[in-house]
Amino acid sequence: MIFVKTIRRATKLITCIVVLIFFSGCSGASPPPIADKQLETPDQRPNIIFLLADDQQADTLSAQGHPYLNTPNLDRLAHEGAQFNNAFTVQPVCAPSRFAILSGQYERTNGLGFSSPYAVTEEQWTNTYPALLRAAGYYTGFIGKFGVEFYTFRGKTDQKFDYWRAHDGWLNFFPKTDNPDKNTIKSYLDARSSISTEIMSEYIDGFLDSLPEGQPFNLSVSFSAPHSSITSSMYLDADTSACTSDQCRKMGQPANKNPRIADHPVYGDLYRDKNIPIPADLDRDPYYYLPQHVIGHEKRKQWYSYLYDKETNQEHSIRYFQTITGIDKAIGRLLEKLEEKDLASNTIIVFASDHGLITGEYGVGGKALLYDLAARIPLIIYDPRRRGSLRTNALVTTTDIAPTLLSYASVRIPETMQGRKLQTLMDNPDQEWRDEIFLESLTTTEDHTMSEAVRTRDWKYIRYFENSKCPYEEADLNFADQTPVFEQLFDLRTDPDEQVNLVDDPAALETLNRFRDRTAILSKNLTKTSQAYKNSTGLAKRKLTHGCW
Ligand SMILES: [Ca+2]
């Protein structure tokens, strides 16, 4: 009994000492402000860097066995970190994918999309990963393409971060001289370099030189590459007299004819000696895959400037690969700078892309379709505190990124986030994980129509709806009340390129019905959750001039 009392007294004393250390008092005193606490206890939480490419396909790393690309710095992160072979964006087009990453939510829930009637509110922003990390004491920065496009705090984004060098919209390869919209480049005018990705690299240095003492940091960098606005603007003043098509006028001339980059180690001759193959289905009628009553491809081509023909396809690929290597160089410089600053051992780096890209396959180009080429993304998580690499085929999505970043900082994940922290999977790769993911494309501009998909490791089912209203209304998201106008079913074990639609194959009927049922359930549940979120949060309507613009 005496022993128990002694233990209790000792425990009480230790508790009091611990409380004394933290709060300078044992009773009655209120906790001091957070800033004072930080002075007393050095913040050991890791720094977190999130790097995002723009339109980079999933397998475009030499670490993924790509036959031409050389990406040694990304390879290092992949080999020493966790590499996700089945990572997907929940919506394969720029702005909604980016806000899904920031918010951990589908477009159907957060309301941010090209065809949506809503704009992100300041209240919604408070539940994004950069805002939550900043509120938790992180020094935060954003560099590059913010790309959310529709939000109520336009013009005040610099106040949402401690360091801000960013833009909305498209960026040209030489942004300071060639960008048609001067508003997009105001952040970059004092950069020494003239090339977009090199400019981002300079500001990464600038951010790391601006860090306050004793505070962890979160830096988000969204490169504008290898997006078509970058690749097509590598040589704007080409001699186009021999061209017979608009696409040739944009991409027909080799970019190394441009004296501004002819001798550049990345943007000059790199990959020009490779005989890069042209997609076998490039010349196929696009309506062979998706009938005209589902999607009209003429307007898609105009919207994206992603036109692929035999004449220009190799030049497209060369510039695409060069600009990916350009990102890799910037990441190499970042790794050097972290070493110089003695920050490397406590800085987590996550790399992803907003979506992939179709580069002539299916006779089309671009994004906003739920094929793997557009929906699958590269995803690497490098944690220097962790030993051993991991390559996993587990199904993960862009909604998992925000919960993962918050978990690294020990910040509570809001219940409104729809993804899961990937540390669970990295800590125990053999544990039970999700066996299906739900994808959506709610973009209806330029003859697109809404579509939804369920992807497992072995199968993909996509259903398309007639709705192409822009902007859409809430009722349009009740797909339970609508009949699909077209369906696709792919057996990915035998058809990873999603070429053979099995919807009319009697042998696949049972599988088809299973996926029809499952997609209907997941869609209905997501719509219900989304409506509850919208009712409780209250979204803002965005200003629309005509249609969706
Ligand atoms: Ca993009």
Residues whose N, C-alpha, C, O or C-beta is under 5 A from the ligand:
A	BS01	CA	D54 D55 C94 D354
